[in-house]
Amino acid sequence: MIRTAVRVGALAVAVAAAAACVSVPPVPVASTPRHPELPAAPIVPASLEAPADVRARHDAAWQRLQAGDLRGAAREFSQILQQAPGFYPAEAGWAFVDLAGRDYDSAVERFERALAADASYLPAWQGLASTELERGNEGEAILALERVVALDPRQEAGLRSRIELLRFREIQALMSASQRARDDRQMDAAVEALERALSLSPASVIILRELAAVERERGDLDEALAHARRAVALDAGDAEAQATLGGVLEARGDLAAAADAFAQAAAIDDRAAWRERSAGLANRARLASLPPEFGALPTATEVTRAQAAALIGLRLEALLAAAPRRVTEVATDVRGHWAASWILPVTQAGVMEIFPNHTFLPGGVVRRGDLARIVHELLALSTTDRPADLARWQAATPRFADLPVTHLVYRAASAAVTSGAMAAEGGRFQPTRPVTGPELLAAVTKVEQIANR
């Protein structure tokens, strides 16, 4: 019995000695932290309930990290999470170990797990910002740093300039990436880059108008319109934003609104291209509102008096507005007619006549003799400051085989042909032949050029 007891006692001593040999090595103490860029201490929120030994092991794991024992620190944080799975500071601590070891993908996953447990855990946001910077994801780093400032306003002064520099660099990089994608016709990638830039600077008029332009090219007109209007709402004095809105509205077929937008752009920055675009769109808008009779003008084999009045009223509106009113009566047969709004100024300026029975005869066919008289009147209005030009055209005496100099329309025909507004084919003027659509368009275009000299 005594010998058995002695053996048991000896075995107990041996086991104890063996246990002492495999105990956890002591925590190294670093006189100088190996990773001073990391938080100074392992912060554990006071509200987080955890056993005292878990907190102590967390402190010890952090000391191992700062002593450079990354493997030991990772082992400690892993064991803490096995013992207390809800102790998210250990998840963040393990993420810092990964960051120190340059395992950035794993670090991001662990920081995000810690933040899923507590979205206000400041060390995890700080670590996530540092990790994203190491990965080259400046956009994600900016968002994390913004969260740090929101949680701890005392860091505003130290971080704001850094955030703004990162934001500027990231936006510039995204804008350049978008332009490269746009040049390569990779419109989806171009839009994606601009949307990321916009998330970093939601009130940037430059980004909004670029995004609207790319979306217009891609055919996403609803999104393009929303972004263009937002850009104008943020800065109505930005001429480029107004022009971008005009381009989107034009693509949507809203020509009148597009003309107004380009007019606004030109009013801010007087560019000839924008003024011409506005005038052209306004003209197209008016033409689009006209009935098929007017739309068929370019190919018409004959034109009506209403078509002639409408074309002159549209293309030479300013000229008619400046002309002295020579006719005061109103035609009785144009009320409700589609061309009534152009017939009135054309007749008041004396360019086209109202007949003695107070009718205009809008459906009447315009003949070449009629057009010669119309052109003659328009030339007179176009050269009020250059009477010598009109006198030269009137003094010319071209010979027409079918129109003697004594004919009532000869003087008008002479001025029309000499000025280049009309032509005589084979030496014949053909005063009774119906005017074609192309002839009318050519005559009005020439008068317009003369008026704009």
Buried (B, 14 or more C-beta within 10 A) or exposed (E): EEEEEEEEEEEEEEEEEEEEEEEEEEBEEBEEBEBEEBBEEBBBBEEBEBEEEBBEBBBBBBBBBBBBBBEBBBBBBBBBBEBBEEBBBBBBBBBBBBBBBEBBEBBBBBBEBBBEBBEEBBBBBBBBBBBBBBBEBBBBBBBBBBBBBEBEEEBEEEBEEBBEEBBEEBBEBBBEBBBEBBEEEBBEBBBBBBBBBBEBBEEBBBBBBBBBBBBBBBEBBEBBBBBBBBBBEBBEEBBBBBBBBBBBBBBBEBBBBBBBBBBBBBBBEEBEEBBEBBBBBBBBBBBEEBEEBBEEBEEBEBBBBBBBBBBBBBBBBEBBEEBEEEBEEBBEBBEEBBBBBBBBBBBBBBBBBBEEEEEBBBEBEBBBBBBBBBBBBBBBBBBEEEEEBBEBBBEEEBEBEBBEEEBEBBBBBBBBBBBBBBEBEEEEBBBEBBBBBBBBBBBBEBBBEBBEE
